[in-house]
Amino acid sequence: MRRFLVDNQLPEALARWIGQQGVDAEHVLPLGLAQADDAVIWETAARDGYVIITKDEDFALLTVRRSENVSVIWLRLGNGRTPALLTAVANAWPAITQQLDAGARLIEML
């Protein structure tokens, strides 16, 4: 079963929305990872089987530099309100899950 880890620059509401889609999703804040280095978050994702959802380009680069089988959804959206973010993710969700099912390690959402 796929699990998602929502990075700190994204709202906890995104993790809740993903959970409403019937999959496990956690935000870094309740896991005590809000101030963690990217490497620690990456290692947590690798160990616990998370797909990282982030706005941080560093995680996109880690998909090339690191050998662990961690997928990253890189939200390359401008800053905006949470409802707009949730709508954008909801619209892209079928394509995102399809790409993950196909084995994609990096999915860019523009």
N, C-alpha and C positions, 0 to 999 in steps of 0.2 A: 504494500500500500504506500502510495506517495505521501510525503510529508513536506510542508513548506515552513520556511523560517523567514520571517519578515524583518528586514534590517531597520536600524534605528531612525533613519531619516524618513521612514514611512509610518503612517499612523497605525495604531493598534486596530482601528476599525477595518483595515485591510485584512488582517489575520482573522478577525471575526467573520468578515464576508466570505473568505475562502472556506472557513469552517462550515458556513451555511451551505456550501456547495457539496458537502458530504466528505470532505477530506480533512486530515489533521493539519492544523496551522498554528504556529506559535509566533509571537512577537519576541524580539530579543529582550525587551524590558523585563517581563516577569521571570525570564530565565537568568537574569543577572548579567546579561551580555551587552547592555546598552552602551557601556564605555569600553568594551573589549576591543582589542586590536582585530583587524581583519583576519589575521592568521588564526586567531582563537575561534572566531566565528566560522571560518572555513573548516577548521579541524572538527568543530562541533557538528557541522553539516555532514562531513565525511563519516564521522563516527556514528551519528544517529540517523543517517539517511535522509537528510533534509535537502530540498531544493531551496536555494537562497533567492529571495526577491529583494531587490535593492535598487537604489538610484546611484550607487557608487561604482564608478568605472573600474576601480581596483579589483573588484570581484570578477568583472569580465576578463581582465588581464590574467587573473589567477586560473581561469579555465584553460589557458594556454600554458602557463608556467608550472602548474601543479598536476600531478598524475592521478590524484584521487578522483573517483567518479562522482563529482559534484556538478549538478546543473545549476545554472544561474539565469534568472529572469531579470534582465537589466531594463528598468523603466527609465527611458530617456525622455520623460515628459517634463515640461517646465513646472515650476512651482504653481500650485493651485489649491483650491479647497478640496477637502476630503470627498464630498459628493461627486465632484467632477472626476477625481481619481478613480473612485469606485465604479463609476459609469464606464470610464475608459477601459478598466481592467475587465469588467463584465463583458464588454463588447469584444475584447480580444481573447477572452478565456477559452472559447472553443479552439481557436488556432494555437494558443499556448499549450493546451493539453494535448493536442494532436502532435505538436512538435516534440513535447516531452515523451509521448508514446513512441515516437520515431527515434528516440535516443539523443535528441539535441542536448548539448552541454551548455550552450549559450543561446538565449532567445532575447533579442532586442525588441523592445516595444517602444515605438516612436510615437 
